């Protein structure tokens, strides 16, 4: 295991603004980010506690409207709204298109 090196925190008026880390550690973090797909707490909250589909939870998390998503997917808003229903049984090709339109990985949309 690597030993930790000293990191530098750059603050402005006592508020941390930047962290300076050794380049090798930065590259390790970037590589790890590509391997470990995460789901933000807000998305989990919406799916578990509010009973929303992952598609809807991610759209709301990204701050997109149904109309914006429909336009990105070249479908009507009504058709897209059907894709957001918790009962929707979307094909992997559809999930892939939705993920691309949101700028996330398809694996982040797949229900466990």
Secondary structure, DSSP 8 states (H G I E B T S, - for coil): -------EEEEETTEEEEEE--HHHHHHHHHHHHH-----HHHHHHHHTS---HHHHHHHHHT--HHHHHHHHTS-HHHHHHHTSTT----HHHHHHHHHHHTS-GGGTS--
